[in-house]
Amino acid sequence: MELLLERTPVGRLAVTTEDGPYIIAVNYLFFEGSIYFHSGLSGRKMEALQADSRVCFLVDEVGPQVLWEQGCGISQVYKSVVCFGKAEFVEEPLEKRGMLERMVQKYVPSRYSFSPMTDQNVKKTAVVRIVIESMSGKENVLSPSHTVLPDRPPEMG
């Protein structure tokens, strides 16, 4: 489960708002057993986290659709991890900067150079740590009993 959390580029963060559940895709970093993401200082997500720190976080890898002789005869190959925990705002400037730099390193190939973050950029960016309280994983792996379906043509819009 931790390997999937380390390699997946986008996760889905679920929070509770006054209007009900709210889920959003976020770039993130899995580091030392916690999940980190960055955000603007305000907005629906940040308001929800300030009101209720409980969160759910999902990552998944989707494989091909397959035919097989069980259930309805078609299935999806995938791996997923769901984490439950509490969100904390990272306030200490050095830790905040360090997590932002680690996130950049995750997403920017090493052959590209980027300017160091300014103090102003760090100040106007929120960093949130999800302290994982529990996690579970699920997968449907490709097996010899599966027949991989060819890619479907893209839908015309």
Phi and psi in radians as a Rosetta constraint file:
Dihedral C 1 N 2 CA 2 C 2 CIRCULARHARMONIC -1.148 0.35
Dihedral N 2 CA 2 C 2 N 3 CIRCULARHARMONIC -0.625 0.35
Dihedral C 2 N 3 CA 3 C 3 CIRCULARHARMONIC -1.097 0.35
Dihedral N 3 CA 3 C 3 N 4 CIRCULARHARMONIC -0.698 0.35
Dihedral C 3 N 4 CA 4 C 4 CIRCULARHARMONIC -1.135 0.35
Dihedral N 4 CA 4 C 4 N 5 CIRCULARHARMONIC -0.722 0.35
Dihedral C 4 N 5 CA 5 C 5 CIRCULARHARMONIC -1.105 0.35
Dihedral N 5 CA 5 C 5 N 6 CIRCULARHARMONIC -0.613 0.35
Dihedral C 5 N 6 CA 6 C 6 CIRCULARHARMONIC -1.246 0.35
Dihedral N 6 CA 6 C 6 N 7 CIRCULARHARMONIC -0.640 0.35
Dihedral C 6 N 7 CA 7 C 7 CIRCULARHARMONIC -1.701 0.35
Dihedral N 7 CA 7 C 7 N 8 CIRCULARHARMONIC -0.274 0.35
Dihedral C 7 N 8 CA 8 C 8 CIRCULARHARMONIC -1.369 0.35
Dihedral N 8 CA 8 C 8 N 9 CIRCULARHARMONIC 2.299 0.35
Dihedral C 8 N 9 CA 9 C 9 CIRCULARHARMONIC -1.393 0.35
Dihedral N 9 CA 9 C 9 N 10 CIRCULARHARMONIC -0.491 0.35
Dihedral C 9 N 10 CA 10 C 10 CIRCULARHARMONIC -2.271 0.35
Dihedral N 10 CA 10 C 10 N 11 CIRCULARHARMONIC 2.346 0.35
Dihedral C 10 N 11 CA 11 C 11 CIRCULARHARMONIC -2.098 0.35
Dihedral N 11 CA 11 C 11 N 12 CIRCULARHARMONIC 2.924 0.35
Dihedral C 11 N 12 CA 12 C 12 CIRCULARHARMONIC -2.030 0.35
Dihedral N 12 CA 12 C 12 N 13 CIRCULARHARMONIC 2.146 0.35
Dihedral C 12 N 13 CA 13 C 13 CIRCULARHARMONIC -1.763 0.35
Dihedral N 13 CA 13 C 13 N 14 CIRCULARHARMONIC 2.168 0.35
Dihedral C 13 N 14 CA 14 C 14 CIRCULARHARMONIC -1.922 0.35
Dihedral N 14 CA 14 C 14 N 15 CIRCULARHARMONIC 2.273 0.35
Dihedral C 14 N 15 CA 15 C 15 CIRCULARHARMONIC -2.277 0.35
Dihedral N 15 CA 15 C 15 N 16 CIRCULARHARMONIC 2.983 0.35
Dihedral C 15 N 16 CA 16 C 16 CIRCULARHARMONIC -1.934 0.35
Dihedral N 16 CA 16 C 16 N 17 CIRCULARHARMONIC 2.254 0.35
Dihedral C 16 N 17 CA 17 C 17 CIRCULARHARMONIC -2.000 0.35
Dihedral N 17 CA 17 C 17 N 18 CIRCULARHARMONIC 3.043 0.35
Dihedral C 17 N 18 CA 18 C 18 CIRCULARHARMONIC -1.026 0.35
Dihedral N 18 CA 18 C 18 N 19 CIRCULARHARMONIC -0.543 0.35
Dihedral C 18 N 19 CA 19 C 19 CIRCULARHARMONIC -1.558 0.35
Dihedral N 19 CA 19 C 19 N 20 CIRCULARHARMONIC -0.039 0.35
Dihedral C 19 N 20 CA 20 C 20 CIRCULARHARMONIC 2.126 0.35
Dihedral N 20 CA 20 C 20 N 21 CIRCULARHARMONIC -2.886 0.35
Dihedral C 20 N 21 CA 21 C 21 CIRCULARHARMONIC -1.108 0.35
Dihedral N 21 CA 21 C 21 N 22 CIRCULARHARMONIC 2.611 0.35
Dihedral C 21 N 22 CA 22 C 22 CIRCULARHARMONIC -2.490 0.35
Dihedral N 22 CA 22 C 22 N 23 CIRCULARHARMONIC 2.272 0.35
Dihedral C 22 N 23 CA 23 C 23 CIRCULARHARMONIC -2.240 0.35
Dihedral N 23 CA 23 C 23 N 24 CIRCULARHARMONIC 2.452 0.35
Dihedral C 23 N 24 CA 24 C 24 CIRCULARHARMONIC -2.514 0.35
Dihedral N 24 CA 24 C 24 N 25 CIRCULARHARMONIC 2.500 0.35
Dihedral C 24 N 25 CA 25 C 25 CIRCULARHARMONIC -1.392 0.35
Dihedral N 25 CA 25 C 25 N 26 CIRCULARHARMONIC 2.379 0.35
Dihedral C 25 N 26 CA 26 C 26 CIRCULARHARMONIC -2.415 0.35
Dihedral N 26 CA 26 C 26 N 27 CIRCULARHARMONIC 2.545 0.35
Dihedral C 26 N 27 CA 27 C 27 CIRCULARHARMONIC -1.301 0.35
Dihedral N 27 CA 27 C 27 N 28 CIRCULARHARMONIC 2.573 0.35
Dihedral C 27 N 28 CA 28 C 28 CIRCULARHARMONIC -2.694 0.35
Dihedral N 28 CA 28 C 28 N 29 CIRCULARHARMONIC 3.029 0.35
Dihedral C 28 N 29 CA 29 C 29 CIRCULARHARMONIC -2.325 0.35
Dihedral N 29 CA 29 C 29 N 30 CIRCULARHARMONIC 2.264 0.35
Dihedral C 29 N 30 CA 30 C 30 CIRCULARHARMONIC -1.707 0.35
Dihedral N 30 CA 30 C 30 N 31 CIRCULARHARMONIC 2.039 0.35
Dihedral C 30 N 31 CA 31 C 31 CIRCULARHARMONIC -2.508 0.35
Dihedral N 31 CA 31 C 31 N 32 CIRCULARHARMONIC 2.173 0.35
Dihedral C 31 N 32 CA 32 C 32 CIRCULARHARMONIC 0.868 0.35
Dihedral N 32 CA 32 C 32 N 33 CIRCULARHARMONIC 0.767 0.35
Dihedral C 32 N 33 CA 33 C 33 CIRCULARHARMONIC 1.431 0.35
Dihedral N 33 CA 33 C 33 N 34 CIRCULARHARMONIC 0.048 0.35
Dihedral C 33 N 34 CA 34 C 34 CIRCULARHARMONIC -2.153 0.35
Dihedral N 34 CA 34 C 34 N 35 CIRCULARHARMONIC 2.821 0.35
Dihedral C 34 N 35 CA 35 C 35 CIRCULARHARMONIC -1.888 0.35
Dihedral N 35 CA 35 C 35 N 36 CIRCULARHARMONIC 2.313 0.35
Dihedral C 35 N 36 CA 36 C 36 CIRCULARHARMONIC -2.118 0.35
Dihedral N 36 CA 36 C 36 N 37 CIRCULARHARMONIC 2.481 0.35
Dihedral C 36 N 37 CA 37 C 37 CIRCULARHARMONIC -2.520 0.35
Dihedral N 37 CA 37 C 37 N 38 CIRCULARHARMONIC 2.821 0.35
Dihedral C 37 N 38 CA 38 C 38 CIRCULARHARMONIC -1.992 0.35
Dihedral N 38 CA 38 C 38 N 39 CIRCULARHARMONIC 2.838 0.35
Dihedral C 38 N 39 CA 39 C 39 CIRCULARHARMONIC -2.807 0.35
Dihedral N 39 CA 39 C 39 N 40 CIRCULARHARMONIC 2.878 0.35
Dihedral C 39 N 40 CA 40 C 40 CIRCULARHARMONIC -1.159 0.35
Dihedral N 40 CA 40 C 40 N 41 CIRCULARHARMONIC 2.914 0.35
Dihedral C 40 N 41 CA 41 C 41 CIRCULARHARMONIC -1.354 0.35
Dihedral N 41 CA 41 C 41 N 42 CIRCULARHARMONIC -0.288 0.35
Dihedral C 41 N 42 CA 42 C 42 CIRCULARHARMONIC -2.367 0.35
Dihedral N 42 CA 42 C 42 N 43 CIRCULARHARMONIC 2.983 0.35
Dihedral C 42 N 43 CA 43 C 43 CIRCULARHARMONIC 2.235 0.35
Dihedral N 43 CA 43 C 43 N 44 CIRCULARHARMONIC 3.046 0.35
Dihedral C 43 N 44 CA 44 C 44 CIRCULARHARMONIC -1.001 0.35
Dihedral N 44 CA 44 C 44 N 45 CIRCULARHARMONIC -0.803 0.35
Dihedral C 44 N 45 CA 45 C 45 CIRCULARHARMONIC -1.068 0.35
Dihedral N 45 CA 45 C 45 N 46 CIRCULARHARMONIC -0.826 0.35
Dihedral C 45 N 46 CA 46 C 46 CIRCULARHARMONIC -1.172 0.35
Dihedral N 46 CA 46 C 46 N 47 CIRCULARHARMONIC -0.688 0.35
Dihedral C 46 N 47 CA 47 C 47 CIRCULARHARMONIC -1.070 0.35
Dihedral N 47 CA 47 C 47 N 48 CIRCULARHARMONIC -0.741 0.35
Dihedral C 47 N 48 CA 48 C 48 CIRCULARHARMONIC -1.106 0.35
Dihedral N 48 CA 48 C 48 N 49 CIRCULARHARMONIC -0.755 0.35
Dihedral C 48 N 49 CA 49 C 49 CIRCULARHARMONIC -1.153 0.35
Dihedral N 49 CA 49 C 49 N 50 CIRCULARHARMONIC -0.604 0.35
Dihedral C 49 N 50 CA 50 C 50 CIRCULARHARMONIC -1.221 0.35
Dihedral N 50 CA 50 C 50 N 51 CIRCULARHARMONIC -0.566 0.35
Dihedral C 50 N 51 CA 51 C 51 CIRCULARHARMONIC -1.416 0.35
Dihedral N 51 CA 51 C 51 N 52 CIRCULARHARMONIC -0.577 0.35
Dihedral C 51 N 52 CA 52 C 52 CIRCULARHARMONIC -2.658 0.35
Dihedral N 52 CA 52 C 52 N 53 CIRCULARHARMONIC 1.970 0.35
Dihedral C 52 N 53 CA 53 C 53 CIRCULARHARMONIC -1.397 0.35
Dihedral N 53 CA 53 C 53 N 54 CIRCULARHARMONIC -0.111 0.35
Dihedral C 53 N 54 CA 54 C 54 CIRCULARHARMONIC -1.239 0.35
Dihedral N 54 CA 54 C 54 N 55 CIRCULARHARMONIC 2.318 0.35
Dihedral C 54 N 55 CA 55 C 55 CIRCULARHARMONIC -2.418 0.35
Dihedral N 55 CA 55 C 55 N 56 CIRCULARHARMONIC 2.854 0.35
Dihedral C 55 N 56 CA 56 C 56 CIRCULARHARMONIC -2.260 0.35
Dihedral N 56 CA 56 C 56 N 57 CIRCULARHARMONIC 2.444 0.35
Dihedral C 56 N 57 CA 57 C 57 CIRCULARHARMONIC -2.343 0.35
Dihedral N 57 CA 57 C 57 N 58 CIRCULARHARMONIC 2.290 0.35
Dihedral C 57 N 58 CA 58 C 58 CIRCULARHARMONIC -2.175 0.35
Dihedral N 58 CA 58 C 58 N 59 CIRCULARHARMONIC 2.371 0.35
Dihedral C 58 N 59 CA 59 C 59 CIRCULARHARMONIC -2.215 0.35
Dihedral N 59 CA 59 C 59 N 60 CIRCULARHARMONIC 2.616 0.35
Dihedral C 59 N 60 CA 60 C 60 CIRCULARHARMONIC -2.667 0.35
Dihedral N 60 CA 60 C 60 N 61 CIRCULARHARMONIC 2.727 0.35
Dihedral C 60 N 61 CA 61 C 61 CIRCULARHARMONIC -2.141 0.35
Dihedral N 61 CA 61 C 61 N 62 CIRCULARHARMONIC 2.221 0.35
Dihedral C 61 N 62 CA 62 C 62 CIRCULARHARMONIC -1.841 0.35
Dihedral N 62 CA 62 C 62 N 63 CIRCULARHARMONIC 2.258 0.35
Dihedral C 62 N 63 CA 63 C 63 CIRCULARHARMONIC -1.808 0.35
Dihedral N 63 CA 63 C 63 N 64 CIRCULARHARMONIC -2.776 0.35
Dihedral C 63 N 64 CA 64 C 64 CIRCULARHARMONIC -1.340 0.35
Dihedral N 64 CA 64 C 64 N 65 CIRCULARHARMONIC 2.806 0.35
Dihedral C 64 N 65 CA 65 C 65 CIRCULARHARMONIC -1.424 0.35
Dihedral N 65 CA 65 C 65 N 66 CIRCULARHARMONIC 2.554 0.35
Dihedral C 65 N 66 CA 66 C 66 CIRCULARHARMONIC -2.381 0.35
Dihedral N 66 CA 66 C 66 N 67 CIRCULARHARMONIC 2.672 0.35
Dihedral C 66 N 67 CA 67 C 67 CIRCULARHARMONIC -1.696 0.35
Dihedral N 67 CA 67 C 67 N 68 CIRCULARHARMONIC 2.517 0.35
Dihedral C 67 N 68 CA 68 C 68 CIRCULARHARMONIC -2.784 0.35
Dihedral N 68 CA 68 C 68 N 69 CIRCULARHARMONIC 3.075 0.35
Dihedral C 68 N 69 CA 69 C 69 CIRCULARHARMONIC -1.697 0.35
Dihedral N 69 CA 69 C 69 N 70 CIRCULARHARMONIC 0.358 0.35
Dihedral C 69 N 70 CA 70 C 70 CIRCULARHARMONIC -2.041 0.35
Dihedral N 70 CA 70 C 70 N 71 CIRCULARHARMONIC 2.832 0.35
Dihedral C 70 N 71 CA 71 C 71 CIRCULARHARMONIC 0.949 0.35
Dihedral N 71 CA 71 C 71 N 72 CIRCULARHARMONIC -2.263 0.35
Dihedral C 71 N 72 CA 72 C 72 CIRCULARHARMONIC -1.532 0.35
Dihedral N 72 CA 72 C 72 N 73 CIRCULARHARMONIC 0.029 0.35
Dihedral C 72 N 73 CA 73 C 73 CIRCULARHARMONIC 1.636 0.35
Dihedral N 73 CA 73 C 73 N 74 CIRCULARHARMONIC -0.069 0.35
Dihedral C 73 N 74 CA 74 C 74 CIRCULARHARMONIC -2.362 0.35
Dihedral N 74 CA 74 C 74 N 75 CIRCULARHARMONIC 2.569 0.35
Dihedral C 74 N 75 CA 75 C 75 CIRCULARHARMONIC -2.623 0.35
Dihedral N 75 CA 75 C 75 N 76 CIRCULARHARMONIC 3.041 0.35
Dihedral C 75 N 76 CA 76 C 76 CIRCULARHARMONIC -2.120 0.35
Dihedral N 76 CA 76 C 76 N 77 CIRCULARHARMONIC 2.304 0.35
Dihedral C 76 N 77 CA 77 C 77 CIRCULARHARMONIC -1.473 0.35
Dihedral N 77 CA 77 C 77 N 78 CIRCULARHARMONIC 2.307 0.35
Dihedral C 77 N 78 CA 78 C 78 CIRCULARHARMONIC -2.865 0.35
Dihedral N 78 CA 78 C 78 N 79 CIRCULARHARMONIC 2.909 0.35
Dihedral C 78 N 79 CA 79 C 79 CIRCULARHARMONIC -2.364 0.35
Dihedral N 79 CA 79 C 79 N 80 CIRCULARHARMONIC 2.476 0.35
Dihedral C 79 N 80 CA 80 C 80 CIRCULARHARMONIC -2.599 0.35
Dihedral N 80 CA 80 C 80 N 81 CIRCULARHARMONIC 2.698 0.35
Dihedral C 80 N 81 CA 81 C 81 CIRCULARHARMONIC -2.351 0.35
Dihedral N 81 CA 81 C 81 N 82 CIRCULARHARMONIC 2.314 0.35
Dihedral C 81 N 82 CA 82 C 82 CIRCULARHARMONIC -2.024 0.35
Dihedral N 82 CA 82 C 82 N 83 CIRCULARHARMONIC 2.228 0.35
Dihedral C 82 N 83 CA 83 C 83 CIRCULARHARMONIC -2.017 0.35
Dihedral N 83 CA 83 C 83 N 84 CIRCULARHARMONIC 2.432 0.35
Dihedral C 83 N 84 CA 84 C 84 CIRCULARHARMONIC -2.023 0.35
Dihedral N 84 CA 84 C 84 N 85 CIRCULARHARMONIC 2.436 0.35
Dihedral C 84 N 85 CA 85 C 85 CIRCULARHARMONIC -3.052 0.35
Dihedral N 85 CA 85 C 85 N 86 CIRCULARHARMONIC -2.844 0.35
Dihedral C 85 N 86 CA 86 C 86 CIRCULARHARMONIC -2.139 0.35
Dihedral N 86 CA 86 C 86 N 87 CIRCULARHARMONIC 2.424 0.35
Dihedral C 86 N 87 CA 87 C 87 CIRCULARHARMONIC -1.578 0.35
Dihedral N 87 CA 87 C 87 N 88 CIRCULARHARMONIC 2.407 0.35
Dihedral C 87 N 88 CA 88 C 88 CIRCULARHARMONIC -2.239 0.35
Dihedral N 88 CA 88 C 88 N 89 CIRCULARHARMONIC 2.467 0.35
Dihedral C 88 N 89 CA 89 C 89 CIRCULARHARMONIC -1.494 0.35
Dihedral N 89 CA 89 C 89 N 90 CIRCULARHARMONIC 2.237 0.35
Dihedral C 89 N 90 CA 90 C 90 CIRCULARHARMONIC -1.451 0.35
Dihedral N 90 CA 90 C 90 N 91 CIRCULARHARMONIC 1.995 0.35
Dihedral C 90 N 91 CA 91 C 91 CIRCULARHARMONIC -1.857 0.35
Dihedral N 91 CA 91 C 91 N 92 CIRCULARHARMONIC -0.505 0.35
Dihedral C 91 N 92 CA 92 C 92 CIRCULARHARMONIC -1.135 0.35
Dihedral N 92 CA 92 C 92 N 93 CIRCULARHARMONIC 2.124 0.35
Dihedral C 92 N 93 CA 93 C 93 CIRCULARHARMONIC -0.981 0.35
Dihedral N 93 CA 93 C 93 N 94 CIRCULARHARMONIC -0.734 0.35
Dihedral C 93 N 94 CA 94 C 94 CIRCULARHARMONIC -1.195 0.35
Dihedral N 94 CA 94 C 94 N 95 CIRCULARHARMONIC -0.703 0.35
Dihedral C 94 N 95 CA 95 C 95 CIRCULARHARMONIC -1.157 0.35
Dihedral N 95 CA 95 C 95 N 96 CIRCULARHARMONIC -0.741 0.35
Dihedral C 95 N 96 CA 96 C 96 CIRCULARHARMONIC -1.057 0.35
Dihedral N 96 CA 96 C 96 N 97 CIRCULARHARMONIC -0.860 0.35
Dihedral C 96 N 97 CA 97 C 97 CIRCULARHARMONIC -1.065 0.35
Dihedral N 97 CA 97 C 97 N 98 CIRCULARHARMONIC -0.759 0.35
Dihedral C 97 N 98 CA 98 C 98 CIRCULARHARMONIC -1.059 0.35
Dihedral N 98 CA 98 C 98 N 99 CIRCULARHARMONIC -0.717 0.35
Dihedral C 98 N 99 CA 99 C 99 CIRCULARHARMONIC -1.212 0.35
Dihedral N 99 CA 99 C 99 N 100 CIRCULARHARMONIC -0.686 0.35
Dihedral C 99 N 100 CA 100 C 100 CIRCULARHARMONIC -1.095 0.35
Dihedral N 100 CA 100 C 100 N 101 CIRCULARHARMONIC -0.737 0.35
Dihedral C 100 N 101 CA 101 C 101 CIRCULARHARMONIC -1.131 0.35
Dihedral N 101 CA 101 C 101 N 102 CIRCULARHARMONIC -0.692 0.35
Dihedral C 101 N 102 CA 102 C 102 CIRCULARHARMONIC -1.118 0.35
Dihedral N 102 CA 102 C 102 N 103 CIRCULARHARMONIC -0.659 0.35
Dihedral C 102 N 103 CA 103 C 103 CIRCULARHARMONIC -1.124 0.35
Dihedral N 103 CA 103 C 103 N 104 CIRCULARHARMONIC -0.742 0.35
Dihedral C 103 N 104 CA 104 C 104 CIRCULARHARMONIC -1.057 0.35
Dihedral N 104 CA 104 C 104 N 105 CIRCULARHARMONIC -0.755 0.35
Dihedral C 104 N 105 CA 105 C 105 CIRCULARHARMONIC -1.082 0.35
Dihedral N 105 CA 105 C 105 N 106 CIRCULARHARMONIC -0.587 0.35
Dihedral C 105 N 106 CA 106 C 106 CIRCULARHARMONIC -1.143 0.35
Dihedral N 106 CA 106 C 106 N 107 CIRCULARHARMONIC -0.677 0.35
Dihedral C 106 N 107 CA 107 C 107 CIRCULARHARMONIC -1.760 0.35
Dihedral N 107 CA 107 C 107 N 108 CIRCULARHARMONIC -0.387 0.35
Dihedral C 107 N 108 CA 108 C 108 CIRCULARHARMONIC -1.774 0.35
Dihedral N 108 CA 108 C 108 N 109 CIRCULARHARMONIC 2.102 0.35
Dihedral C 108 N 109 CA 109 C 109 CIRCULARHARMONIC -0.974 0.35
Dihedral N 109 CA 109 C 109 N 110 CIRCULARHARMONIC 2.539 0.35
Dihedral C 109 N 110 CA 110 C 110 CIRCULARHARMONIC -1.082 0.35
Dihedral N 110 CA 110 C 110 N 111 CIRCULARHARMONIC -0.381 0.35
Dihedral C 110 N 111 CA 111 C 111 CIRCULARHARMONIC -1.293 0.35
Dihedral N 111 CA 111 C 111 N 112 CIRCULARHARMONIC -0.177 0.35
Dihedral C 111 N 112 CA 112 C 112 CIRCULARHARMONIC -1.737 0.35
Dihedral N 112 CA 112 C 112 N 113 CIRCULARHARMONIC 2.397 0.35
Dihedral C 112 N 113 CA 113 C 113 CIRCULARHARMONIC -1.718 0.35
Dihedral N 113 CA 113 C 113 N 114 CIRCULARHARMONIC 2.634 0.35
Dihedral C 113 N 114 CA 114 C 114 CIRCULARHARMONIC -2.439 0.35
Dihedral N 114 CA 114 C 114 N 115 CIRCULARHARMONIC 2.624 0.35
Dihedral C 114 N 115 CA 115 C 115 CIRCULARHARMONIC -1.228 0.35
Dihedral N 115 CA 115 C 115 N 116 CIRCULARHARMONIC 2.524 0.35
Dihedral C 115 N 116 CA 116 C 116 CIRCULARHARMONIC -1.043 0.35
Dihedral N 116 CA 116 C 116 N 117 CIRCULARHARMONIC 2.623 0.35
Dihedral C 116 N 117 CA 117 C 117 CIRCULARHARMONIC -1.223 0.35
Dihedral N 117 CA 117 C 117 N 118 CIRCULARHARMONIC 2.414 0.35
Dihedral C 117 N 118 CA 118 C 118 CIRCULARHARMONIC -1.405 0.35
Dihedral N 118 CA 118 C 118 N 119 CIRCULARHARMONIC 2.760 0.35
Dihedral C 118 N 119 CA 119 C 119 CIRCULARHARMONIC -1.010 0.35
Dihedral N 119 CA 119 C 119 N 120 CIRCULARHARMONIC -0.649 0.35
Dihedral C 119 N 120 CA 120 C 120 CIRCULARHARMONIC -1.102 0.35
Dihedral N 120 CA 120 C 120 N 121 CIRCULARHARMONIC -0.744 0.35
Dihedral C 120 N 121 CA 121 C 121 CIRCULARHARMONIC -1.104 0.35
Dihedral N 121 CA 121 C 121 N 122 CIRCULARHARMONIC -0.713 0.35
Dihedral C 121 N 122 CA 122 C 122 CIRCULARHARMONIC -1.133 0.35
Dihedral N 122 CA 122 C 122 N 123 CIRCULARHARMONIC -0.727 0.35
Dihedral C 122 N 123 CA 123 C 123 CIRCULARHARMONIC -1.114 0.35
Dihedral N 123 CA 123 C 123 N 124 CIRCULARHARMONIC -0.609 0.35
Dihedral C 123 N 124 CA 124 C 124 CIRCULARHARMONIC -1.612 0.35
Dihedral N 124 CA 124 C 124 N 125 CIRCULARHARMONIC 0.195 0.35
Dihedral C 124 N 125 CA 125 C 125 CIRCULARHARMONIC -2.097 0.35
Dihedral N 125 CA 125 C 125 N 126 CIRCULARHARMONIC 2.300 0.35
Dihedral C 125 N 126 CA 126 C 126 CIRCULARHARMONIC -1.554 0.35
Dihedral N 126 CA 126 C 126 N 127 CIRCULARHARMONIC 2.477 0.35
Dihedral C 126 N 127 CA 127 C 127 CIRCULARHARMONIC -2.102 0.35
Dihedral N 127 CA 127 C 127 N 128 CIRCULARHARMONIC 2.246 0.35
Dihedral C 127 N 128 CA 128 C 128 CIRCULARHARMONIC -2.072 0.35
Dihedral N 128 CA 128 C 128 N 129 CIRCULARHARMONIC 2.351 0.35
Dihedral C 128 N 129 CA 129 C 129 CIRCULARHARMONIC -1.881 0.35
Dihedral N 129 CA 129 C 129 N 130 CIRCULARHARMONIC 2.280 0.35
Dihedral C 129 N 130 CA 130 C 130 CIRCULARHARMONIC -1.735 0.35
Dihedral N 130 CA 130 C 130 N 131 CIRCULARHARMONIC 2.021 0.35
Dihedral C 130 N 131 CA 131 C 131 CIRCULARHARMONIC -1.479 0.35
Dihedral N 131 CA 131 C 131 N 132 CIRCULARHARMONIC 1.947 0.35
Dihedral C 131 N 132 CA 132 C 132 CIRCULARHARMONIC -1.318 0.35
Dihedral N 132 CA 132 C 132 N 133 CIRCULARHARMONIC 2.181 0.35
Dihedral C 132 N 133 CA 133 C 133 CIRCULARHARMONIC -1.692 0.35
Dihedral N 133 CA 133 C 133 N 134 CIRCULARHARMONIC -0.566 0.35
Dihedral C 133 N 134 CA 134 C 134 CIRCULARHARMONIC -2.738 0.35
Dihedral N 134 CA 134 C 134 N 135 CIRCULARHARMONIC 2.717 0.35
Dihedral C 134 N 135 CA 135 C 135 CIRCULARHARMONIC -2.597 0.35
Dihedral N 135 CA 135 C 135 N 136 CIRCULARHARMONIC 2.681 0.35
Dihedral C 135 N 136 CA 136 C 136 CIRCULARHARMONIC -2.489 0.35
Dihedral N 136 CA 136 C 136 N 137 CIRCULARHARMONIC 2.691 0.35
Dihedral C 136 N 137 CA 137 C 137 CIRCULARHARMONIC -2.215 0.35
Dihedral N 137 CA 137 C 137 N 138 CIRCULARHARMONIC 2.751 0.35
Dihedral C 137 N 138 CA 138 C 138 CIRCULARHARMONIC -2.568 0.35
Dihedral N 138 CA 138 C 138 N 139 CIRCULARHARMONIC 2.561 0.35
Dihedral C 138 N 139 CA 139 C 139 CIRCULARHARMONIC -2.667 0.35
Dihedral N 139 CA 139 C 139 N 140 CIRCULARHARMONIC 2.648 0.35
Dihedral C 139 N 140 CA 140 C 140 CIRCULARHARMONIC -2.239 0.35
Dihedral N 140 CA 140 C 140 N 141 CIRCULARHARMONIC 1.744 0.35
Dihedral C 140 N 141 CA 141 C 141 CIRCULARHARMONIC -1.552 0.35
Dihedral N 141 CA 141 C 141 N 142 CIRCULARHARMONIC 2.682 0.35
Dihedral C 141 N 142 CA 142 C 142 CIRCULARHARMONIC -1.142 0.35
Dihedral N 142 CA 142 C 142 N 143 CIRCULARHARMONIC 2.314 0.35
Dihedral C 142 N 143 CA 143 C 143 CIRCULARHARMONIC -2.310 0.35
Dihedral N 143 CA 143 C 143 N 144 CIRCULARHARMONIC 2.905 0.35
Dihedral C 143 N 144 CA 144 C 144 CIRCULARHARMONIC -1.068 0.35
Dihedral N 144 CA 144 C 144 N 145 CIRCULARHARMONIC -0.379 0.35
Dihedral C 144 N 145 CA 145 C 145 CIRCULARHARMONIC -1.398 0.35
Dihedral N 145 CA 145 C 145 N 146 CIRCULARHARMONIC -0.097 0.35
Dihedral C 145 N 146 CA 146 C 146 CIRCULARHARMONIC -1.589 0.35
Dihedral N 146 CA 146 C 146 N 147 CIRCULARHARMONIC 2.551 0.35
Dihedral C 146 N 147 CA 147 C 147 CIRCULARHARMONIC -1.985 0.35
Dihedral N 147 CA 147 C 147 N 148 CIRCULARHARMONIC 2.028 0.35
Dihedral C 147 N 148 CA 148 C 148 CIRCULARHARMONIC -1.263 0.35
Dihedral N 148 CA 148 C 148 N 149 CIRCULARHARMONIC 2.249 0.35
Dihedral C 148 N 149 CA 149 C 149 CIRCULARHARMONIC -1.400 0.35
Dihedral N 149 CA 149 C 149 N 150 CIRCULARHARMONIC 2.485 0.35
Dihedral C 149 N 150 CA 150 C 150 CIRCULARHARMONIC -1.144 0.35
Dihedral N 150 CA 150 C 150 N 151 CIRCULARHARMONIC 2.705 0.35
Dihedral C 150 N 151 CA 151 C 151 CIRCULARHARMONIC -0.976 0.35
Dihedral N 151 CA 151 C 151 N 152 CIRCULARHARMONIC 2.432 0.35
Dihedral C 151 N 152 CA 152 C 152 CIRCULARHARMONIC -1.385 0.35
Dihedral N 152 CA 152 C 152 N 153 CIRCULARHARMONIC 2.568 0.35
Dihedral C 152 N 153 CA 153 C 153 CIRCULARHARMONIC -1.130 0.35
Dihedral N 153 CA 153 C 153 N 154 CIRCULARHARMONIC 2.580 0.35
Dihedral C 153 N 154 CA 154 C 154 CIRCULARHARMONIC -1.088 0.35
Dihedral N 154 CA 154 C 154 N 155 CIRCULARHARMONIC 2.519 0.35
Dihedral C 154 N 155 CA 155 C 155 CIRCULARHARMONIC -1.308 0.35
Dihedral N 155 CA 155 C 155 N 156 CIRCULARHARMONIC 2.470 0.35
Dihedral C 155 N 156 CA 156 C 156 CIRCULARHARMONIC -1.453 0.35
Dihedral N 156 CA 156 C 156 N 157 CIRCULARHARMONIC 2.367 0.35
